[in-house]
Amino acid sequence: METLNDRTLERTDARSYAFWTRDTVRFSDIDRYRHVNNVAVATYCETGRVEFAEAVWPGSTAGEGAGWVIATLTVNFRAQAHYPGDVAVGTRVERVGRSSCTVVQGLFKDEVCFATSEAVIVWIDLDAGGRAVPIPPELAERLLAEVRRPTVSAEATNPG
């Protein structure tokens, strides 16, 4: 298992995230068994991913010029979560490529990690026909720094 400054980078470990976003579990987020449903989990992931991307590179999700689009999203459901309450979404970069990066997340409610996710996001340029293009060097450096030691933070605090 990988370690970073003697911390295990397990996605279910709240200590492995520096960036936190909060969201609210809405009544409309539950299924007929009163569990938070899969669509709501994907939405919580999106909230955290977009807020993280904007913290690292403001304007990168605006939909103008160059910016991020999501290519894949994989979610692992690890425990049940229920209405009502808040969700804490921890987000960090795990890998940086030429034109994409992998963002991982842990979703916590009542201090329990109920889901983890992995998303591949791709840097595209609308002025280049919406094709994938290399990540700008300054952004790539910031992302690589986050892989080595997550430091970007938000006002929200972790669940622990």
C-alpha positions as CSV (number, residue, x, y, z in Angstrom):
1,M,0.0,0.0,0.0
2,E,1.3,3.5,-0.9
3,T,2.2,5.9,1.9
4,L,2.6,9.6,2.0
5,N,4.5,11.1,4.9
6,D,3.7,7.9,6.9
7,R,0.0,8.3,6.2
8,T,-1.8,5.5,4.4
9,L,-3.4,6.7,1.2
10,E,-6.5,4.5,1.7
11,R,-9.5,6.2,0.1
12,T,-11.7,5.4,3.1
13,D,-9.3,7.2,5.5
14,A,-10.4,10.8,6.1
15,R,-6.8,11.7,7.0
16,S,-5.7,11.2,3.4
17,Y,-7.7,14.3,2.2
18,A,-6.9,17.9,2.6
19,F,-9.7,19.3,0.5
20,W,-13.3,19.0,1.9
21,T,-16.7,20.0,0.6
22,R,-20.0,19.7,2.4
23,D,-23.3,18.8,0.9
24,T,-26.7,18.2,2.4
25,V,-28.7,14.9,2.1
26,R,-32.0,15.9,0.7
27,F,-35.2,13.9,1.1
28,S,-35.2,13.5,-2.7
29,D,-31.8,11.8,-2.4
30,I,-33.2,8.6,-0.9
31,D,-34.7,5.5,-2.4
32,R,-37.7,3.6,-1.2
33,Y,-35.6,1.8,1.4
34,R,-34.5,5.2,2.8
35,H,-30.9,4.8,1.6
36,V,-29.0,7.6,-0.1
37,N,-29.4,6.6,-3.8
38,N,-26.7,6.1,-6.4
39,V,-27.6,9.3,-8.3
40,A,-27.2,11.4,-5.2
41,V,-23.8,9.9,-4.5
42,A,-22.7,10.8,-8.0
43,T,-24.0,14.3,-7.4
44,Y,-22.0,14.6,-4.1
45,C,-18.9,13.5,-6.0
46,E,-19.5,16.1,-8.7
47,T,-19.9,18.9,-6.1
48,G,-16.6,18.0,-4.5
49,R,-14.8,17.5,-7.8
50,V,-15.9,20.8,-9.2
51,E,-15.1,22.7,-6.0
52,F,-11.7,21.1,-5.9
53,A,-11.0,21.9,-9.6
54,E,-12.0,25.5,-9.1
55,A,-9.8,25.8,-6.0
56,V,-6.8,24.5,-8.0
57,W,-7.5,26.5,-11.2
58,P,-10.3,29.1,-11.1
59,G,-12.5,29.0,-14.2
60,S,-11.5,25.5,-15.2
61,T,-15.1,24.3,-15.0
62,A,-16.8,27.4,-16.6
63,G,-17.4,25.7,-20.0
64,E,-15.5,28.4,-21.9
65,G,-12.1,28.1,-23.6
66,A,-10.0,25.3,-22.0
67,G,-11.0,23.3,-18.9
68,W,-12.0,20.0,-17.4
69,V,-14.6,17.5,-18.6
70,I,-15.2,14.1,-16.9
71,A,-14.3,11.0,-18.9
72,T,-15.0,8.3,-16.4
73,L,-16.5,7.9,-12.9
74,T,-16.3,4.8,-10.8
75,V,-18.1,4.7,-7.5
76,N,-17.7,2.0,-4.8
77,F,-20.6,1.8,-2.3
78,R,-19.2,0.8,1.1
79,A,-22.0,1.4,3.6
80,Q,-25.5,2.7,3.9
81,A,-26.2,6.4,4.3
82,H,-29.5,7.8,5.3
83,Y,-31.6,11.0,5.4
84,P,-31.2,13.5,7.0
85,G,-27.8,15.0,7.5
86,D,-24.7,16.3,5.8
87,V,-22.1,14.6,3.6
88,A,-18.4,15.5,3.8
89,V,-16.6,14.9,0.5
90,G,-12.8,14.6,0.7
91,T,-11.1,15.0,-2.7
92,R,-7.5,14.6,-3.9
93,V,-5.4,14.0,-7.0
94,E,-4.0,10.5,-7.4
95,R,-2.4,10.6,-10.9
96,V,-1.5,13.3,-13.4
97,G,-1.1,12.5,-17.1
98,R,-0.4,14.6,-20.2
99,S,-4.0,15.7,-20.7
100,S,-5.9,14.0,-17.9
101,C,-5.7,13.4,-14.2
102,T,-7.3,11.0,-11.7
103,V,-9.2,12.5,-8.8
104,V,-10.3,10.2,-5.9
105,Q,-12.8,10.9,-3.2
106,G,-14.1,9.6,0.0
107,L,-17.7,10.4,1.0
108,F,-18.4,10.5,4.8
109,K,-21.6,10.8,6.8
110,D,-21.7,10.5,10.6
111,E,-17.9,9.8,10.4
112,V,-18.4,6.7,8.3
113,C,-17.1,6.4,4.7
114,F,-20.1,5.2,2.8
115,A,-18.7,5.6,-0.7
116,T,-15.4,6.2,-2.6
117,S,-15.0,7.3,-6.1
118,E,-12.4,7.6,-8.9
119,A,-12.8,10.0,-11.7
120,V,-10.7,10.6,-14.8
121,I,-11.0,14.2,-15.9
122,V,-9.6,15.5,-19.2
123,W,-8.3,18.9,-20.1
124,I,-10.0,20.0,-23.3
125,D,-9.9,23.2,-25.4
126,L,-13.1,24.4,-27.0
127,D,-11.1,26.6,-29.3
128,A,-9.3,23.5,-30.6
129,G,-12.6,21.8,-31.4
130,G,-13.2,20.4,-27.9
131,R,-10.3,18.0,-28.2
132,A,-8.1,16.9,-25.3
133,V,-4.9,19.0,-25.1
134,P,-2.0,19.0,-22.7
135,I,-2.6,20.3,-19.2
136,P,-1.0,23.7,-18.9
137,P,2.5,23.4,-17.3
138,E,1.7,25.5,-14.3
139,L,-1.5,23.6,-13.6
140,A,0.3,20.3,-14.1
141,E,2.9,21.4,-11.5
142,R,0.1,22.2,-9.0
143,L,-1.6,18.9,-9.6
144,L,1.7,17.0,-9.2
145,A,2.3,18.8,-5.9
146,E,-1.1,17.7,-4.8
147,V,-0.2,14.1,-5.6
148,R,2.9,14.3,-3.5
149,R,1.3,16.1,-0.6
150,P,-2.4,17.1,-0.6
151,T,-2.5,20.7,0.7
152,V,-5.3,22.5,-1.2
153,S,-8.0,23.1,1.4
154,A,-11.5,24.4,1.6
155,E,-13.4,26.0,4.5
156,A,-15.2,22.8,5.2
157,T,-13.5,20.5,7.7
158,N,-13.1,16.8,7.6
159,P,-15.6,14.5,9.3
160,G,-13.3,13.3,12.0
